[in-house]
């Protein structure tokens, strides 16, 4: 399958969101922010945060622009909605699994 096939592109997007720190970054980018603002909140080093933002950028989930020496990041259109849908899916699955577990125990 070619790398630009829609299934391959979708898989790469989900891989990019497959790390808890990257999901946290997406949730923190409700407005345009600099790495220097994100580092203290995440408790991670600047190179670590930059690496994860680069992965999100490569897959089109965040946008970036230079402002002097700073690089500012913001969510690409649709990213917040994608993460919200994924979280809703997980919450629904968790409720279903808990209900099944309760039925088996009682």
C-alpha positions in Angstrom: 0.0 0.0 0.0 1.5 3.4 -0.9 2.3 5.8 1.9 -0.1 8.4 0.6 -3.1 5.9 0.6 -5.9 7.2 2.8 -5.6 4.2 5.1 -1.8 4.8 5.6 -2.4 8.5 6.2 -5.1 7.7 8.8 -2.8 5.2 10.5 0.0 7.7 10.8 -2.4 10.3 12.3 -3.5 7.8 14.9 0.1 6.8 15.6 0.9 10.5 16.2 -1.9 10.6 18.7 -0.7 7.3 20.3 1.4 8.9 23.0 -0.2 10.4 26.1 2.1 13.5 26.0 1.0 14.3 22.5 -2.7 14.0 23.4 -2.0 16.4 26.4 -0.3 18.8 24.0 -3.3 18.8 21.7 -5.5 19.6 24.6 -3.2 22.4 25.8 -3.2 24.1 22.4 -6.6 25.8 22.7 -4.8 28.9 21.5 -1.4 29.6 19.8 1.4 28.9 22.2 5.2 28.8 22.3 7.2 25.7 23.4 8.5 27.8 26.3 5.0 28.1 27.7 4.3 24.4 27.4 7.5 23.0 29.0 6.7 24.1 32.6 3.1 22.9 32.4 4.2 19.5 31.1 7.2 19.0 33.4 9.2 17.8 30.4 12.4 19.2 28.8 12.2 21.6 25.8 13.8 19.0 23.4 11.2 16.4 24.4 8.2 18.8 23.9 9.7 20.1 20.6 10.1 16.5 19.4 6.5 15.6 20.2 5.2 18.8 18.6 7.3 18.0 15.4 5.5 14.6 15.2 2.1 16.3 15.5 3.1 18.9 12.9 4.4 16.3 10.5 1.1 14.5 10.5 -0.8 17.8 10.0 -2.4 17.9 13.5 -0.7 21.2 14.5 0.4 24.3 12.6 3.4 26.3 13.4 4.8 29.7 12.6 8.0 31.7 13.5 7.7 34.8 15.5 11.3 36.1 15.8 13.2 33.4 17.6 10.1 31.7 18.9 8.0 29.1 17.1 4.3 29.3 17.9 2.0 26.2 17.6 -1.7 26.0 17.2 -4.1 23.2 16.4 -4.9 22.5 12.7 -8.6 22.6 11.9 -10.3 19.4 12.9 -7.7 18.2 15.4 -9.7 19.1 18.5 -12.7 17.4 17.1 -10.8 14.3 16.3 -9.4 14.0 19.8 -12.8 14.7 21.3 -14.4 11.9 19.2 -11.6 9.5 20.3 -12.1 10.4 23.9 -15.9 9.9 23.6 -15.3 6.5 22.0 -13.0 5.5 24.8 -15.5 6.7 27.5 -18.3 4.7 25.8 -16.2 1.6 25.6 -15.2 2.0 29.3 -18.8 2.3 30.4 -19.7 -0.8 28.3 -16.8 -2.8 29.7 -17.7 -1.7 33.3 -21.3 -2.8 32.7 -20.2 -6.2 31.4 -17.9 -6.6 34.3 -20.7 -5.8 36.8 -23.1 -8.2 35.1 -20.5 -11.0 35.4 -19.7 -10.4 39.0 -23.3 -10.2 40.2 
